[in-house]
Amino acid sequence: MDLKVSYNHTSNQTEAYKAACEQITPDYIAKWNMKADISYNEPKSIVAEGKGFTLTLNFTDSAVEVACKLSLMLKPFKGKVLDTVENKLKKHV
């Protein structure tokens, strides 16, 4: 786990999952000029996988746990990716 974001705008795992599904979309990830396959595993997790990266969001009773695995070439951007995802989650979950 690289990041943990507590629920501020939602009250439980299901609501948080639904809010995140509306925000974490292929179009959202495409903003970084990357293609991704997104797996929605209701209500426990969202996994986005693309060339050189895997982003996993696991929903617990009180928070979202984020894991970000990047290839060697993308590792310098890990902080920026996590900051962006954290800000997006804080606004919506």
DOSEKOL-50686 format. One line per field, with one value per atom (N, C-alpha, C, CB): chain; x, y, z; residue in one letter; atom name. Coordinates in nm, 3 decimals, decimal comma. Glycine has a CB too. Layout:
// residues N
chain <- A	...
east <- X	...
north <- Y	...
up <- Z	...
res <- a	...
atom <- CA	...
//
This chain:
// residues 93
chain <- A	A	A	A	A	A	A	A	A	A	A	A	A	A	A	A	A	A	A	A	A	A	A	A	A	A	A	A	A	A	A	A	A	A	A	A	A	A	A	A	A	A	A	A	A	A	A	A	A	A	A	A	A	A	A	A	A	A	A	A	A	A	A	A	A	A	A	A	A	A	A	A	A	A	A	A	A	A	A	A	A	A	A	A	A	A	A	A	A	A	A	A	A	A	A	A	A	A	A	A	A	A	A	A	A	A	A	A	A	A	A	A	A	A	A	A	A	A	A	A	A	A	A	A	A	A	A	A	A	A	A	A	A	A	A	A	A	A	A	A	A	A	A	A	A	A	A	A	A	A	A	A	A	A	A	A	A	A	A	A	A	A	A	A	A	A	A	A	A	A	A	A	A	A	A	A	A	A	A	A	A	A	A	A	A	A	A	A	A	A	A	A	A	A	A	A	A	A	A	A	A	A	A	A	A	A	A	A	A	A	A	A	A	A	A	A	A	A	A	A	A	A	A	A	A	A	A	A	A	A	A	A	A	A	A	A	A	A	A	A	A	A	A	A	A	A	A	A	A	A	A	A	A	A	A	A	A	A	A	A	A	A	A	A	A	A	A	A	A	A	A	A	A	A	A	A	A	A	A	A	A	A	A	A	A	A	A	A	A	A	A	A	A	A	A	A	A	A	A	A	A	A	A	A	A	A	A	A	A	A	A	A	A	A	A	A	A	A	A	A	A	A	A	A	A	A	A	A	A	A	A	A	A	A	A	A	A	A	A	A	A	A	A	A	A	A	A	A	A	A	A	A	A	A	A	A	A	A	A	A	A	A	A	A	A	A	A	A	A	A	A	A
east <- 0,085	0,000	0,089	-0,096	0,061	0,139	0,067	0,170	-0,065	-0,144	-0,275	-0,171	-0,325	-0,454	-0,534	-0,435	-0,656	-0,743	-0,872	-0,772	-0,899	-1,022	-1,142	-1,011	-1,258	-1,382	-1,424	-1,494	-1,443	-1,489	-1,627	-1,389	-1,656	-1,783	-1,878	-1,756	-1,832	-1,916	-1,912	-1,867	-2,008	-2,017	-1,980	-2,154	-1,967	-1,933	-1,861	-2,059	-1,821	-1,744	-1,817	-1,710	-1,945	-2,023	-2,036	-2,161	-2,067	-2,079	-1,946	-2,131	-1,839	-1,706	-1,667	-1,602	-1,697	-1,668	-1,741	-1,707	-1,868	-1,947	-1,895	-2,094	-1,859	-1,804	-1,671	-1,784	-1,588	-1,458	-1,477	-1,370	-1,572	-1,598	-1,636	-1,708	-1,706	-1,744	-1,624	-1,848	-1,520	-1,403	-1,286	-1,357	-1,262	-1,149	-1,199	-1,088	-1,182	-1,231	-1,116	-1,349	-1,134	-1,029	-0,997	-1,072	-1,098	-1,074	-0,988	-1,207	-1,009	-0,929	-0,783	-0,984	-0,758	-0,621	-0,558	-0,617	-0,638	-0,588	-0,530	-0,699	-0,564	-0,508	-0,357	-0,571	-0,305	-0,160	-0,100	-0,128	-0,173	-0,130	-0,097	-0,009	-0,179	-0,162	-0,297	-0,105	-0,290	-0,411	-0,414	-0,415	-0,533	-0,546	-0,671	-0,549	-0,656	-0,772	-0,811	-0,740	-0,936	-0,982	-1,078	-1,050	-1,050	-1,136	-1,208	-1,054	-1,339	-1,420	-1,469	-1,539	-1,422	-1,458	-1,542	-1,331	-1,670	-1,762	-1,772	-1,900	-1,780	-1,747	-1,607	-1,850	-1,521	-1,393	-1,276	-1,358	-1,268	-1,148	-1,169	-1,037	-1,077	-1,066	-0,919	-1,115	-0,894	-0,757	-0,743	-0,719	-0,648	-0,618	-0,479	-0,625	-0,473	-0,346	-0,318	-0,346	-0,195	-0,151	-0,005	-0,173	0,050	0,190	0,279	0,227	0,339	0,433	0,375	0,503	0,244	0,188	0,068	0,149	0,046	-0,075	-0,115	-0,051	-0,238	-0,293	-0,408	-0,340	-0,399	-0,501	-0,562	-0,441	-0,695	-0,767	-0,849	-0,858	-0,818	-0,891	-0,976	-0,794	-1,103	-1,197	-1,220	-1,330	-1,189	-1,212	-1,335	-1,087	-1,362	-1,478	-1,467	-1,496	-1,345	-1,331	-1,237	-1,283	-1,170	-1,073	-1,046	-0,942	-0,983	-0,936	-0,785	-0,972	-0,738	-0,595	-0,548	-0,562	-0,449	-0,401	-0,261	-0,399	-0,244	-0,112	-0,080	-0,107	0,041	0,083	0,215	0,095	0,212	0,335	0,369	0,318	0,492	0,536	0,662	0,560	0,677	0,798	0,915	0,782	1,034	1,154	1,151	1,278	1,103	1,098	0,997	1,064	0,892	0,787	0,804	0,654	0,894	0,911	0,932	1,027	1,003	1,019	0,887	1,108	0,782	0,652	0,559	0,585	0,604	0,518	0,459	0,596	0,539	0,489	0,379	0,602	0,398	0,298	0,169	0,353	0,182	0,064	-0,013	0,103	0,058	-0,009	-0,073	0,091	-0,007	-0,066	-0,195	0,033	-0,193	-0,311	-0,426	-0,277	-0,397	-0,501	-0,554	-0,446	-0,464	-0,507	-0,600	-0,385	-0,566	-0,651	-0,787	-0,583	-0,789	-0,915	-1,002	-0,888	-0,942	-1,018	-1,068	-0,932	-0,986	-1,027	-1,147	-0,911	-1,157	-1,269	-1,399	-1,236	-1,389	-1,509	-1,545	-1,493	-1,451	-1,484	-1,461	-1,401
north <- -0,118	0,000	0,124	0,000	0,213	0,336	0,456	0,363	0,445	0,560	0,511	0,654	0,583	0,552	0,681	0,485	0,679	0,797	0,762	0,847	0,830	0,806	0,863	0,869	0,803	0,850	0,981	0,743	1,085	1,214	1,250	1,322	1,211	1,247	1,129	1,305	1,013	0,893	0,829	0,792	0,744	0,689	0,541	0,709	0,474	0,332	0,286	0,248	0,160	0,100	0,107	-0,043	0,074	0,070	0,208	0,012	0,309	0,445	0,495	0,539	0,467	0,510	0,443	0,479	0,315	0,241	0,303	0,093	0,332	0,390	0,528	0,400	0,609	0,741	0,730	0,821	0,637	0,618	0,566	0,522	0,478	0,425	0,536	0,319	0,636	0,749	0,834	0,834	0,832	0,917	0,846	0,973	0,722	0,646	0,572	0,546	0,634	0,580	0,575	0,667	0,503	0,503	0,644	0,414	0,729	0,867	0,944	0,940	0,920	0,987	0,945	0,956	0,818	0,768	0,812	0,615	0,827	0,872	1,013	0,866	1,090	1,225	1,221	1,295	1,106	1,089	1,025	1,005	1,025	0,965	0,817	1,038	0,747	0,604	0,534	0,574	0,416	0,334	0,238	0,258	0,209	0,119	0,033	0,199	-0,089	-0,177	-0,166	-0,326	-0,136	-0,118	-0,231	0,020	-0,295	-0,400	-0,347	-0,528	-0,350	-0,307	-0,431	-0,217	-0,452	-0,569	-0,525	-0,645	-0,501	-0,444	-0,530	-0,426	-0,473	-0,336	-0,325	-0,282	-0,418	-0,428	-0,355	-0,569	-0,353	-0,296	-0,251	-0,397	-0,164	-0,120	-0,138	0,031	-0,203	-0,225	-0,171	-0,377	-0,079	-0,023	-0,072	0,134	-0,139	-0,192	-0,141	-0,346	-0,102	-0,057	-0,092	0,094	-0,048	-0,078	-0,009	-0,035	-0,089	-0,036	0,008	0,075	-0,011	0,031	-0,053	0,177	-0,057	-0,115	-0,027	-0,264	0,020	0,102	0,023	0,243	-0,002	-0,080	0,003	-0,210	0,009	0,076	-0,029	0,191	-0,051	-0,146	-0,068	-0,243	-0,100	-0,029	-0,108	-0,004	-0,047	-0,108	-0,042	-0,093	-0,071	-0,013	0,139	-0,078	0,192	0,335	0,412	0,349	0,344	0,414	0,339	0,434	0,409	0,349	0,331	0,438	0,211	0,183	0,175	0,051	0,257	0,268	0,207	0,415	0,123	0,068	0,102	-0,088	0,149	0,189	0,121	0,343	0,036	-0,031	0,026	-0,187	0,075	0,136	0,068	0,286	0,067	0,013	0,106	-0,004	0,059	0,137	0,274	0,060	0,280	0,407	0,505	0,381	0,453	0,540	0,573	0,475	0,505	0,526	0,672	0,444	0,753	0,893	0,970	0,963	0,919	0,987	0,936	0,971	0,843	0,781	0,884	0,677	0,976	1,079	1,163	1,168	1,203	1,285	1,206	1,336	1,080	0,997	0,980	0,859	0,948	0,929	1,058	0,878	1,173	1,301	1,328	1,415	1,302	1,326	1,235	1,305	1,107	1,012	1,048	0,867	1,085	1,123	1,243	1,153	1,346	1,465	1,431	1,572	1,347	1,307	1,229	1,220	1,137	1,058	1,145	0,945	1,236	1,323	1,409	1,411	1,448	1,529	1,451	1,591	1,319	1,244	1,130	1,187	1,080	0,973	1,024	0,844
up <- 0,000	0,000	0,000	0,122	-0,093	-0,105	-0,044	-0,250	-0,029	0,011	0,072	-0,109	0,172	0,234	0,244	0,375	0,191	0,191	0,263	0,045	0,374	0,451	0,378	0,591	0,403	0,342	0,408	0,355	0,325	0,375	0,323	0,338	0,200	0,136	0,124	-0,001	0,163	0,160	0,299	0,050	0,326	0,461	0,473	0,513	0,358	0,366	0,241	0,389	0,242	0,134	0,000	0,168	-0,001	-0,125	-0,187	-0,099	-0,106	-0,158	-0,212	-0,048	-0,140	-0,183	-0,314	-0,075	-0,327	-0,449	-0,568	-0,433	-0,551	-0,659	-0,699	-0,618	-0,600	-0,628	-0,704	-0,497	-0,665	-0,731	-0,873	-0,650	-0,895	-1,029	-1,127	-1,024	-1,078	-1,162	-1,200	-1,092	-1,118	-1,140	-1,208	-1,009	-1,171	-1,226	-1,350	-1,119	-1,465	-1,591	-1,692	-1,647	-1,802	-1,905	-1,957	-2,022	-1,967	-2,011	-1,912	-2,031	-1,783	-1,680	-1,690	-1,540	-1,708	-1,719	-1,851	-1,707	-1,955	-2,084	-2,078	-2,188	-1,977	-1,961	-1,945	-1,841	-1,900	-1,886	-2,010	-1,762	-2,120	-2,246	-2,230	-2,300	-2,154	-2,133	-2,153	-1,992	-2,209	-2,221	-2,104	-2,358	-2,056	-1,941	-1,954	-1,810	-1,906	-1,888	-1,742	-1,930	-1,717	-1,580	-1,544	-1,561	-1,430	-1,378	-1,255	-1,344	-1,259	-1,145	-1,073	-1,191	-0,951	-0,872	-0,753	-0,824	-0,780	-0,681	-0,557	-0,742	-0,438	-0,400	-0,339	-0,301	-0,372	-0,302	-0,368	-0,288	-0,502	-0,562	-0,706	-0,557	-0,747	-0,886	-0,922	-0,906	-1,037	-1,081	-1,223	-1,075	-1,242	-1,373	-1,413	-1,373	-1,528	-1,576	-1,716	-1,573	-1,737	-1,868	-1,886	-1,885	-1,997	-2,025	-1,922	-2,170	-1,835	-1,737	-1,605	-1,796	-1,584	-1,456	-1,415	-1,462	-1,285	-1,226	-1,109	-1,179	-1,111	-1,004	-0,942	-1,056	-0,811	-0,742	-0,630	-0,685	-0,627	-0,520	-0,447	-0,576	-0,320	-0,237	-0,137	-0,163	-0,131	-0,045	0,082	-0,119	0,196	0,327	0,389	0,420	0,514	0,581	0,599	0,715	0,608	0,638	0,546	0,776	0,453	0,368	0,239	0,444	0,145	0,021	0,035	-0,105	0,008	0,010	-0,136	0,089	-0,170	-0,307	-0,317	-0,353	-0,418	-0,449	-0,594	-0,425	-0,618	-0,751	-0,784	-0,761	-0,886	-0,932	-1,068	-0,938	-1,080	-1,205	-1,255	-1,187	-1,388	-1,447	-1,414	-1,602	-1,439	-1,410	-1,477	-1,455	-1,598	-1,672	-1,613	-1,820	-1,550	-1,496	-1,348	-1,516	-1,279	-1,134	-1,093	-1,085	-1,172	-1,131	-1,119	-1,230	-1,180	-1,178	-1,069	-1,312	-0,986	-0,886	-0,790	-0,808	-0,742	-0,650	-0,712	-0,605	-0,836	-0,904	-0,926	-1,039	-0,966	-0,987	-0,857	-1,044	-0,748	-0,618	-0,569	-0,514	-0,588	-0,548	-0,624	-0,571	-0,753	-0,836	-0,796	-0,985	-0,776	-0,735	-0,597	-0,736	-0,505	-0,370	-0,373	-0,282	-0,449	-0,458	-0,517	-0,542	-0,618	-0,681	-0,581	-0,808	-0,509	-0,412	-0,296	-0,357	-0,247	-0,136	-0,173	-0,093	-0,300	-0,345	-0,356	-0,477	-0,379	-0,413	-0,316	-0,548	-0,242	-0,147	-0,008	-0,175
res <- m	m	m	m	d	d	d	d	l	l	l	l	k	k	k	k	v	v	v	v	s	s	s	s	y	y	y	y	n	n	n	n	h	h	h	h	t	t	t	t	s	s	s	s	n	n	n	n	q	q	q	q	t	t	t	t	e	e	e	e	a	a	a	a	y	y	y	y	k	k	k	k	a	a	a	a	a	a	a	a	c	c	c	c	e	e	e	e	q	q	q	q	i	i	i	i	t	t	t	t	p	p	p	p	d	d	d	d	y	y	y	y	i	i	i	i	a	a	a	a	k	k	k	k	w	w	w	w	n	n	n	n	m	m	m	m	k	k	k	k	a	a	a	a	d	d	d	d	i	i	i	i	s	s	s	s	y	y	y	y	n	n	n	n	e	e	e	e	p	p	p	p	k	k	k	k	s	s	s	s	i	i	i	i	v	v	v	v	a	a	a	a	e	e	e	e	g	g	g	g	k	k	k	k	g	g	g	g	f	f	f	f	t	t	t	t	l	l	l	l	t	t	t	t	l	l	l	l	n	n	n	n	f	f	f	f	t	t	t	t	d	d	d	d	s	s	s	s	a	a	a	a	v	v	v	v	e	e	e	e	v	v	v	v	a	a	a	a	c	c	c	c	k	k	k	k	l	l	l	l	s	s	s	s	l	l	l	l	m	m	m	m	l	l	l	l	k	k	k	k	p	p	p	p	f	f	f	f	k	k	k	k	g	g	g	g	k	k	k	k	v	v	v	v	l	l	l	l	d	d	d	d	t	t	t	t	v	v	v	v	e	e	e	e	n	n	n	n	k	k	k	k	l	l	l	l	k	k	k	k	k	k	k	k	h	h	h	h	v	v	v	v
atom <- N	CA	C	CB	N	CA	C	CB	N	CA	C	CB	N	CA	C	CB	N	CA	C	CB	N	CA	C	CB	N	CA	C	CB	N	CA	C	CB	N	CA	C	CB	N	CA	C	CB	N	CA	C	CB	N	CA	C	CB	N	CA	C	CB	N	CA	C	CB	N	CA	C	CB	N	CA	C	CB	N	CA	C	CB	N	CA	C	CB	N	CA	C	CB	N	CA	C	CB	N	CA	C	CB	N	CA	C	CB	N	CA	C	CB	N	CA	C	CB	N	CA	C	CB	N	CA	C	CB	N	CA	C	CB	N	CA	C	CB	N	CA	C	CB	N	CA	C	CB	N	CA	C	CB	N	CA	C	CB	N	CA	C	CB	N	CA	C	CB	N	CA	C	CB	N	CA	C	CB	N	CA	C	CB	N	CA	C	CB	N	CA	C	CB	N	CA	C	CB	N	CA	C	CB	N	CA	C	CB	N	CA	C	CB	N	CA	C	CB	N	CA	C	CB	N	CA	C	CB	N	CA	C	CB	N	CA	C	CB	N	CA	C	CB	N	CA	C	CB	N	CA	C	CB	N	CA	C	CB	N	CA	C	CB	N	CA	C	CB	N	CA	C	CB	N	CA	C	CB	N	CA	C	CB	N	CA	C	CB	N	CA	C	CB	N	CA	C	CB	N	CA	C	CB	N	CA	C	CB	N	CA	C	CB	N	CA	C	CB	N	CA	C	CB	N	CA	C	CB	N	CA	C	CB	N	CA	C	CB	N	CA	C	CB	N	CA	C	CB	N	CA	C	CB	N	CA	C	CB	N	CA	C	CB	N	CA	C	CB	N	CA	C	CB	N	CA	C	CB	N	CA	C	CB	N	CA	C	CB	N	CA	C	CB	N	CA	C	CB	N	CA	C	CB	N	CA	C	CB	N	CA	C	CB	N	CA	C	CB	N	CA	C	CB	N	CA	C	CB	N	CA	C	CB	N	CA	C	CB	N	CA	C	CB	N	CA	C	CB	N	CA	C	CB	N	CA	C	CB	N	CA	C	CB
//
